[in-house]
Amino acid sequence: MATALGRPVPAPWAEAVRAVPRDRFLPDRIWLRDGGGGYAPCDRTTQPACWAEAAFRDAPLVTQITEDDDGFQEPTSSASAPSTVLRMIEDAALTDGHRVLEIGTGTGFHAALLAHRLGSDHVVSVEVDPVLAEAARANLKAVGLTPAVITGDGALGHTAAAPYDRIIATCSVRSVPGAWLAQTPPGARLVVPWSTSWITYGTLVLTRRPDGTATGRFAGYGSYMVMRGLRAAADLDRDLLRAGQRPSRSRTTLSPWAVAGDSLDAQFAIGLRVPDVWYSWDTATDEAHTRLWLADDAAASWASVDYDGRQTGTYRVRQHGPRRLWDEVEAAHRRWVRAGAPEIARHGLTVTAEGQRIRLDKPSQPPSAPLTVSEGR
């Protein structure tokens, strides 16, 4: 954890980590990346060395997975990297006496750290999956901790134990639920992993205002599973691509890797500025060496951008549906470049009764300065 953070772990949290070892909160079977885009099981009984090494690695671990008839694996719960957990806890700026609502109990490890530091009676955790909630209660009890673990919809919070001085989510959202603000007093802090249809990345740190609104900014860490109920269900082959469609055709000089490649800053910017649009890469096509697919959550529009395997000056584009998705992405990328290609940490967000507004600061402003440039919806 210290290596990942680039500094020593603060003493109170180092003590908590030692008091509630991560392996006490992991199931007997976990899943690790197999190097081919999927996951391979690792069992405590049959692969004890593999399991133990993974348990104490500062990396996320898949703890629950589903597999369809075609063999597609979808992780449905995970144990976050301990250093990422600590970053969120530090951003929450916890002090003695704070009451904390955690959204997404998972294995219970995160709740255990909070309960060890603040006391079990100061921590409430909500988990939508009853199987996970029951396992987390058992894990917590085994290490002598008894925070309240509630089985329910995390988007609704938990009114019975409100108000909370801090809310920490361990799943990502695309908008801040109104119930969370309603269950916090002025000055409360919310630490919330962020997601758009384009990318799941970034952590939002908000402060609740006296008028019921909240404002804050994004931090460049954290990639958490999307809160259940928010995951897009559209499929290209099943829902969008149809025989007889006549897409418009054009060419672009914008590389698809510029918007869906290694730059998390670029992907974050596209996700904020092109709402409800997701992408996937395809190399199994007879028409192109590599293809970037775009589709909207409404399953009404799609686009594709083809790399021919030879030249990188222009790329073939096809678009179909009421939205011209690639045109939207190109326009968003131009706005981002004109703004100086701002990193994630220069973006902020304000939540009001009317909705959410993305804001962008100026390059010369320090991180604590007010955000002054409005962007997005």
C-alpha positions as CSV (number, residue, x, y, z in Angstrom):
1,M,0.0,0.0,0.0
2,A,2.8,2.4,0.9
3,T,4.4,1.7,-2.5
4,A,1.2,2.5,-4.4
5,L,0.6,5.6,-2.4
6,G,4.2,6.8,-2.6
7,R,4.3,7.5,1.2
8,P,3.8,5.6,4.5
9,V,0.3,4.5,5.4
10,P,-0.9,6.8,8.2
11,A,-0.6,5.1,11.6
12,P,-4.3,4.8,12.5
13,W,-5.1,3.1,9.2
14,A,-2.0,0.9,9.3
15,E,-3.2,-0.3,12.7
16,A,-6.7,-0.9,11.2
17,V,-5.2,-2.9,8.3
18,R,-3.2,-5.1,10.6
19,A,-6.2,-5.6,12.9
20,V,-8.6,-6.7,10.1
21,P,-6.4,-8.7,7.6
22,R,-7.8,-8.8,4.1
23,D,-7.7,-12.6,3.8
24,R,-10.3,-12.8,6.6
25,F,-12.8,-11.1,4.2
26,L,-12.2,-13.1,1.0
27,P,-14.2,-16.1,-0.1
28,D,-12.6,-19.5,-0.7
29,R,-12.8,-18.9,-4.4
30,I,-11.7,-15.7,-6.1
31,W,-11.1,-15.0,-9.8
32,L,-7.9,-13.5,-11.3
33,R,-7.2,-12.1,-14.8
34,D,-6.2,-14.9,-17.2
35,G,-4.3,-12.7,-19.6
36,G,-6.8,-13.4,-22.4
37,G,-9.6,-11.0,-21.4
38,G,-11.3,-13.4,-19.0
39,Y,-10.9,-14.7,-15.5
40,A,-9.5,-17.9,-14.0
41,P,-10.7,-19.2,-10.6
42,C,-8.2,-19.5,-7.8
43,D,-9.3,-21.7,-4.9
44,R,-8.0,-21.5,-1.4
45,T,-8.1,-25.3,-0.9
46,T,-6.6,-26.5,-4.1
47,Q,-4.3,-23.5,-4.8
48,P,-3.3,-22.2,-1.4
49,A,-0.1,-20.4,-2.5
50,C,-1.9,-18.7,-5.4
51,W,-4.8,-17.7,-3.2
52,A,-2.6,-16.3,-0.4
53,E,-0.4,-14.3,-2.8
54,A,-3.5,-12.7,-4.3
55,A,-5.1,-12.0,-1.0
56,F,-2.2,-9.9,0.2
57,R,-1.5,-8.2,-3.2
58,D,-2.4,-4.5,-3.5
59,A,-4.7,-5.2,-6.4
60,P,-8.5,-5.7,-6.9
61,L,-9.9,-9.2,-6.8
62,V,-13.1,-10.5,-8.3
63,T,-15.1,-12.2,-5.6
64,Q,-18.3,-13.0,-7.4
65,I,-18.9,-13.8,-11.1
66,T,-21.6,-14.9,-13.5
67,E,-21.1,-16.7,-16.8
68,D,-23.7,-17.0,-19.6
69,D,-24.3,-19.9,-22.0
70,D,-21.7,-18.4,-24.4
71,G,-19.0,-18.4,-21.7
72,F,-19.1,-14.6,-21.2
73,Q,-17.9,-13.8,-17.7
74,E,-19.3,-10.8,-15.9
75,P,-17.8,-9.9,-12.5
76,T,-20.6,-8.9,-10.1
77,S,-18.6,-8.1,-6.9
78,S,-15.0,-7.5,-6.1
79,A,-12.6,-6.6,-3.3
80,S,-10.9,-3.3,-4.1
81,A,-7.2,-2.8,-4.0
82,P,-6.4,-1.8,-0.4
83,S,-4.5,1.3,-1.4
84,T,-7.6,2.5,-3.3
85,V,-9.7,1.8,-0.3
86,L,-7.3,4.0,1.8
87,R,-7.4,6.8,-0.8
88,M,-11.2,7.0,-0.4
89,I,-11.0,6.9,3.4
90,E,-8.4,9.7,3.4
91,D,-10.6,11.8,1.0
92,A,-13.5,11.3,3.4
93,A,-11.4,13.2,6.1
94,L,-12.8,11.1,9.0
95,T,-12.4,12.2,12.6
96,D,-13.6,10.7,15.9
97,G,-17.4,10.8,16.3
98,H,-18.2,10.8,12.6
99,R,-21.1,8.6,11.5
100,V,-20.5,6.9,8.2
101,L,-22.9,5.4,5.6
102,E,-21.1,3.0,3.3
103,I,-22.9,2.0,0.0
104,G,-21.9,-1.5,-1.1
105,T,-20.7,-3.7,1.7
106,G,-19.2,-6.4,-0.6
107,T,-16.9,-8.6,1.5
108,G,-17.1,-6.3,4.5
109,F,-13.4,-5.3,4.5
110,H,-14.0,-1.6,3.9
111,A,-16.6,-1.5,6.6
112,A,-14.2,-3.3,9.0
113,L,-11.6,-0.6,8.5
114,L,-14.2,2.1,9.2
115,A,-15.6,0.3,12.2
116,H,-12.1,-0.4,13.7
117,R,-11.3,3.3,13.4
118,L,-14.6,4.9,14.4
119,G,-16.4,2.1,16.4
120,S,-19.0,-0.3,15.1
121,D,-21.9,1.8,16.3
122,H,-20.8,4.7,14.0
123,V,-20.9,2.7,10.7
124,V,-23.8,1.6,8.6
125,S,-23.3,-0.3,5.4
126,V,-25.9,-1.2,2.7
127,E,-25.6,-4.1,0.4
128,V,-28.1,-5.0,-2.3
129,D,-27.1,-8.7,-2.6
130,P,-28.5,-10.7,0.3
131,V,-25.9,-13.4,-0.1
132,L,-23.0,-10.9,0.0
133,A,-24.6,-9.1,3.0
134,E,-24.9,-12.3,5.0
135,A,-21.3,-13.3,4.2
136,A,-20.1,-9.8,5.2
137,R,-21.9,-10.0,8.5
138,A,-20.1,-13.2,9.2
139,N,-16.7,-11.9,8.2
140,L,-17.1,-8.8,10.4
141,K,-18.3,-10.8,13.4
142,A,-15.3,-13.1,13.0
143,V,-13.0,-10.2,13.7
144,G,-15.0,-8.8,16.5
145,L,-16.8,-6.0,14.7
146,T,-20.5,-5.4,14.4
147,P,-21.4,-2.4,12.2
148,A,-24.9,-2.5,10.9
149,V,-25.1,-4.3,7.6
150,I,-28.4,-3.5,5.9
151,T,-29.7,-5.5,2.9
152,G,-31.3,-3.0,0.5
153,D,-30.9,-0.6,-2.4
154,G,-27.9,1.5,-1.8
155,A,-29.3,4.3,-3.9
156,L,-31.9,4.9,-1.2
157,G,-29.3,5.1,1.6
158,H,-30.7,4.1,5.0
159,T,-33.0,6.7,6.5
160,A,-33.5,5.0,9.8
161,A,-29.9,5.8,11.0
162,A,-29.5,9.2,9.3
163,P,-28.0,11.7,9.4
164,Y,-24.5,10.7,8.4
165,D,-21.4,12.9,8.5
166,R,-19.8,10.9,5.7
167,I,-21.0,8.7,2.8
168,I,-18.6,6.5,1.0
169,A,-19.7,4.4,-2.0
170,T,-17.8,1.3,-3.1
171,C,-19.7,1.2,-6.4
172,S,-19.7,3.8,-9.1
173,V,-22.7,5.9,-10.1
174,R,-23.6,8.2,-13.0
175,S,-25.5,10.6,-10.9
176,V,-25.6,11.3,-7.2
177,P,-28.8,9.9,-5.6
178,G,-30.9,12.6,-4.0
179,A,-31.4,10.3,-1.0
180,W,-27.7,10.6,-0.1
181,L,-27.8,14.4,0.2
182,A,-31.1,14.2,2.1
183,Q,-29.5,12.0,4.7
184,T,-26.5,14.3,5.3
185,P,-26.2,17.6,7.2
186,P,-24.4,20.7,5.9
187,G,-20.6,20.2,5.8
188,A,-20.9,16.4,5.2
189,R,-18.6,14.9,2.7
190,L,-19.4,12.2,0.1
191,V,-16.8,10.1,-1.6
192,V,-18.3,8.5,-4.7
193,P,-16.6,6.5,-7.5
194,W,-17.8,7.8,-10.9
195,S,-19.0,6.2,-14.1
196,T,-20.2,7.2,-17.5
197,S,-21.3,4.9,-20.3
198,W,-18.0,5.5,-21.9
199,I,-15.7,4.8,-19.0
200,T,-15.8,3.8,-15.3
201,Y,-13.1,5.8,-13.7
202,G,-12.5,8.7,-11.3
203,T,-13.7,9.4,-7.8
204,L,-15.9,12.4,-6.9
205,V,-15.4,14.1,-3.6
206,L,-18.4,16.3,-2.7
207,T,-19.3,18.6,0.2
208,R,-22.9,19.1,1.2
209,R,-24.0,22.8,1.3
210,P,-26.5,24.3,3.7
211,D,-29.0,24.8,0.9
212,G,-29.1,21.1,0.2
213,T,-26.9,21.2,-2.9
214,A,-23.4,19.8,-3.1
215,T,-20.2,20.7,-4.9
216,G,-16.8,19.1,-5.3
217,R,-14.2,17.8,-7.7
218,F,-12.9,14.6,-9.2
219,A,-9.8,12.7,-8.3
220,G,-7.9,10.6,-10.8
221,Y,-8.2,7.2,-9.1
222,G,-10.8,4.5,-8.6
223,S,-12.5,2.1,-11.1
224,Y,-15.4,0.5,-9.3
225,M,-18.2,-1.7,-10.6
226,V,-21.3,0.2,-11.6
227,M,-24.2,0.2,-9.1
228,R,-26.6,-2.6,-9.9
229,G,-29.6,-1.3,-11.9
230,L,-27.4,1.2,-13.8
231,R,-25.6,-1.2,-16.1
232,A,-26.4,-0.9,-19.8
233,A,-28.1,-4.0,-21.2
234,A,-27.8,-3.2,-24.9
235,D,-25.9,-5.6,-27.2
236,L,-24.6,-4.7,-30.6
237,D,-25.5,-7.9,-32.4
238,R,-28.8,-8.4,-30.6
239,D,-30.1,-4.8,-30.3
240,L,-28.5,-2.5,-32.8
241,L,-27.2,-4.2,-36.0
242,R,-29.9,-5.1,-38.4
243,A,-30.0,-6.3,-42.0
244,G,-30.9,-3.6,-44.5
245,Q,-29.6,-0.7,-42.5
246,R,-28.0,2.0,-44.6
247,P,-25.5,3.9,-42.5
248,S,-24.0,7.2,-43.6
249,R,-20.4,6.9,-44.6
250,S,-17.5,9.3,-44.2
251,R,-13.9,9.5,-43.2
252,T,-12.2,11.1,-40.1
253,T,-8.6,12.1,-39.3
254,L,-9.2,11.6,-35.5
255,S,-7.7,8.4,-34.4
256,P,-10.1,6.1,-32.5
257,W,-7.2,5.4,-30.1
258,A,-7.3,9.1,-29.2
259,V,-10.7,8.8,-27.6
260,A,-10.7,5.1,-26.6
261,G,-7.1,4.3,-26.0
262,D,-4.6,4.6,-23.1
263,S,-5.4,8.2,-22.1
264,L,-7.8,8.1,-19.1
265,D,-8.0,11.9,-19.1
266,A,-9.3,11.8,-22.7
267,Q,-11.7,9.0,-22.0
268,F,-13.0,10.7,-18.9
269,A,-13.6,13.9,-20.9
270,I,-15.5,12.1,-23.7
271,G,-17.6,10.3,-21.1
272,L,-18.7,13.5,-19.5
273,R,-19.4,15.3,-22.8
274,V,-21.0,12.5,-24.8
275,P,-23.7,11.2,-22.5
276,D,-25.1,7.6,-22.7
277,V,-22.7,6.3,-25.3
278,W,-20.4,3.3,-24.9
279,Y,-17.7,1.7,-27.0
280,S,-16.1,-1.7,-27.7
281,W,-13.1,-2.8,-29.8
282,D,-13.4,-5.5,-32.5
283,T,-10.5,-7.3,-34.3
284,A,-12.6,-10.2,-35.6
285,T,-13.9,-8.4,-38.7
286,D,-13.3,-9.2,-42.4
287,E,-13.7,-5.5,-43.4
288,A,-11.1,-3.9,-41.2
289,H,-7.9,-4.7,-39.3
290,T,-9.4,-3.1,-36.1
291,R,-12.8,-1.5,-35.5
292,L,-14.1,0.8,-32.8
293,W,-17.8,0.3,-32.2
294,L,-19.9,3.0,-30.6
295,A,-23.5,2.6,-29.4
296,D,-26.0,4.5,-27.3
297,D,-27.7,3.2,-24.2
298,A,-31.1,3.6,-25.9
299,A,-30.0,1.0,-28.5
300,A,-31.1,3.4,-31.3
301,S,-27.8,4.6,-32.7
302,W,-24.4,3.1,-33.6
303,A,-21.2,4.0,-35.3
304,S,-18.0,2.3,-36.4
305,V,-14.5,3.6,-37.1
306,D,-12.2,1.3,-39.1
307,Y,-8.4,1.1,-39.1
308,D,-7.2,-0.6,-42.3
309,G,-3.9,-1.9,-40.8
310,R,-1.8,0.2,-43.1
311,Q,-2.1,4.0,-42.8
312,T,-3.1,6.2,-39.8
313,G,-4.0,9.4,-41.7
314,T,-7.7,8.7,-42.1
315,Y,-10.2,6.2,-40.9
316,R,-13.5,5.0,-42.4
317,V,-16.6,5.9,-40.5
318,R,-20.1,4.6,-40.6
319,Q,-23.0,6.0,-38.6
320,H,-26.7,4.9,-38.2
321,G,-29.6,6.1,-36.1
322,P,-31.0,9.5,-34.9
323,R,-27.7,10.3,-33.2
324,R,-24.5,10.8,-35.1
325,L,-22.3,9.3,-32.4
326,W,-18.9,9.7,-34.0
327,D,-19.7,13.3,-34.9
328,E,-20.5,13.9,-31.2
329,V,-17.3,12.3,-30.1
330,E,-15.2,14.3,-32.5
331,A,-16.8,17.6,-31.3
332,A,-16.3,16.6,-27.7
333,H,-12.6,15.8,-28.3
334,R,-12.1,19.2,-30.1
335,R,-13.6,21.0,-27.0
336,W,-11.3,19.0,-24.7
337,V,-8.2,19.8,-26.8
338,R,-9.1,23.5,-27.0
339,A,-9.5,23.6,-23.2
340,G,-5.9,22.4,-22.9
341,A,-6.6,18.7,-22.6
342,P,-7.4,19.0,-18.9
343,E,-6.7,16.1,-16.6
344,I,-9.4,14.5,-14.5
345,A,-8.6,16.5,-11.4
346,R,-9.5,19.8,-13.2
347,H,-13.1,18.7,-13.5
348,G,-15.7,19.4,-10.8
349,L,-19.4,18.8,-10.3
350,T,-22.3,20.6,-8.7
351,V,-25.5,18.8,-7.7
352,T,-28.7,20.8,-7.3
353,A,-32.4,19.9,-7.4
354,E,-32.4,20.7,-11.1
355,G,-29.6,18.2,-11.9
356,Q,-25.9,18.0,-12.2
357,R,-23.5,20.5,-13.8
358,I,-19.9,19.7,-14.8
359,R,-17.3,22.4,-14.3
360,L,-13.8,22.9,-15.4
361,D,-11.1,25.1,-13.8
362,K,-8.4,27.1,-15.4
363,P,-4.9,25.6,-15.7
364,S,-3.4,28.4,-13.5
365,Q,-5.7,27.7,-10.7
366,P,-4.6,25.5,-7.7
367,P,-6.6,22.4,-7.0
368,S,-8.5,24.2,-4.1
369,A,-9.6,27.1,-6.3
370,P,-13.2,27.5,-7.3
371,L,-14.1,25.9,-10.6
372,T,-15.1,28.6,-13.1
373,V,-15.7,27.1,-16.6
374,S,-19.0,25.3,-17.2
375,E,-19.0,22.2,-19.3
376,G,-21.5,19.5,-20.1
377,R,-25.1,19.1,-19.1
